[in-house]
């Protein structure tokens, strides 16, 4: 059984530029890099961190696909 995920688990994540990180999350969850080209070079690390967070969220959701 998977450990229960709590929102408090993500309090210590630092993304830098929030708008760039949000776009990374959106791109990750949609499976398209719609916003990547508009991210300035200096905020690319924030975009990548957001993309990683989106992947983690998707993996958590996939792990929670059980019969109800």
C-alpha positions in Angstrom: 0.0 0.0 0.0 1.3 3.5 -0.9 2.0 5.9 1.9 -0.6 8.6 2.3 0.4 11.9 0.5 -0.1 15.0 2.6 0.0 18.6 1.3 2.4 19.4 4.1 4.9 17.2 2.3 5.4 19.9 -0.3 5.8 22.9 1.9 9.6 22.9 1.6 9.7 23.0 -2.2 11.3 26.2 -3.5 10.7 26.9 -7.2 12.1 30.3 -7.6 10.0 32.2 -10.2 6.4 31.1 -9.5 4.9 32.0 -12.9 7.6 29.9 -14.7 7.1 27.0 -12.3 3.3 27.1 -12.8 3.8 26.9 -16.6 6.1 24.0 -16.1 3.4 22.2 -14.0 0.8 22.9 -16.7 3.1 21.6 -19.5 3.9 18.5 -17.5 0.3 17.6 -16.8 -0.9 18.3 -20.3 1.9 16.4 -21.9 2.7 19.4 -24.2 5.5 22.0 -24.0 3.1 24.8 -24.8 4.8 27.4 -22.5 8.5 26.3 -22.6 9.5 28.5 -25.5 8.2 31.7 -23.7 10.2 31.1 -20.5 13.2 33.4 -20.2 16.5 31.7 -19.8 17.0 33.0 -16.3 13.7 31.3 -15.2 14.2 28.0 -17.0 15.3 26.3 -13.7 12.0 27.3 -12.2 10.1 26.0 -15.2 12.0 22.7 -14.9 11.2 22.4 -11.2 7.5 23.0 -12.0 7.7 20.3 -14.7 9.2 17.9 -12.2 6.4 18.7 -9.6 3.8 18.1 -12.3 5.3 14.7 -13.0 5.3 13.8 -9.4 1.6 14.8 -9.0 0.7 12.8 -12.1 2.5 9.8 -10.7 0.7 10.1 -7.4 -2.6 10.3 -9.2 -1.8 7.2 -11.2 -0.8 5.4 -8.1 -4.2 6.2 -6.6 -6.2 4.5 -9.5 -7.9 1.8 -7.5 -11.4 0.3 -7.7 -13.9 2.1 -5.6 
